[in-house]
Amino acid sequence: MQGFQMDLVSEHRLSEMTPVEKVRFIIDEVKSGKILVLEKGLSPEEEASLIEMTMTLIEPDGFSGIEMESYPSEVDTSFIGKLLKKNTLKSRLTVIGPADQLKTLKRDRNMISALISTSK
């Protein structure tokens, strides 16, 4: 049977990892050909670190990099957030996979449409 593996990663699992561990986990999984769906996206700093590390690992006939899409972040409008006057961004679901297998077709505020190829 031909196909791909998609792992749905809970917010709880990611919250137990340091930023460096998250980046390493994502790169290791994507390099093995998996598509990851993160329940809670990465922080802007973690995304930057992931992109930076990925760029150092790209090989012409090997690892092609990653494709990453997230829903746009939302401002925390909870009562507590308003009370404390915190405008923190809440990251949302993120899809990450090998660049040669995952292509984003459309992304808007509430939907990510992607094409996943089983051939490289």
N, C-alpha and C positions, 0 to 999 in steps of 0.2 A: 504494500500500500504506500502510495506516494503522498506526501503532505508536509505539514510544518507543525511545530509545537508552539502553542500559545500558553503562556503562564500568566495567571491573574494574581498579582502580588498585593496583599492586604496592606493597609495603612499601618497596622500593628507590626507587621514584619519589618517594614522599612523604619519605623520609629525606634526599633531596637538596634539599628545600625548607626555608626558614625557616618558623617558625610563621605569620608574616604572609602569606607566599607560599601556604602551604597553605590558609588561610582564603580568600584572594582567588581561588585556583584553584577551590575548591569552590563558592563563590558564583557565579563566572562560569559554571561548567559547569551548575549547577542552574538558574540564570536562563535558560539556553538550552534548558531542558526535559529535561536528561539526568538519569538515575538513576545515582548513583555507588555502587560497592561497594568500600570500602577494605579491603585485606587486613589492615592493622593500623589500629586505630582511632586517634582523636585523644587527646591528653592532656586532662585536665580543664581546664587553662588554655586550650588550643586550642579545646575545645568551647565554653567560656564566651565566648571572643573571637568565634567563629563565630556564636553566638546573638546576641551584642550587635550585631555588624555587620549581621546579617540584619534585626534589628528596625528598624534605621535605613533599610533599603532597601524595606520593604513599602509597596506602593501599592494603594489601593482597587480600581482596575480594571487593575492590572498584576501585579507580582511579589507572590505570596501568602505568601512565606516558605518555610521548609524543614521537612521531616519527617526526623527522624534517629533511628535505632535501632541499638543495639550489643548484642552479647552482654555479659553482666556481666563486668567485669574479673576476672582471676584473680591471686592472689598468686604470685609467682615462688618456687617451691619447689625450685629446682635445688640441686644440691650446693654450687655456688659461692655462690649466694645465702644458703644456710644457713651456710656457712663464714664469710662476711663479715657475717652477721646482718643482711642487707638484706631487708626485706619490701616489695619494689617491686611495684607493680601492673603486670600485663601487659595492655595493651589488646588487644581482639580485633576481629574483623571488624565493620564498620560500614556501614549502608546509609543513603544520604542522597539525597533527591529533593525536587522541588517539592511543597509542602504540598497543592496542589490536585490532585495526581496520585498521590501515594503515601500510603497509609493502612496503619498497622500493625494487623493483626488479632489477632496473638498473639505474645508473646515470652516465652521461658523461657531457661533456662541454655544450651541447646544448639540452639535453633531460633528463627528469626524468620520469621513468616508475614505477608506483606504483600499488599495489593491494589493493583495499579497500573492506573490509569485512563488511557485514551488521549484522552479528551475533557476539556476544562477546564470 
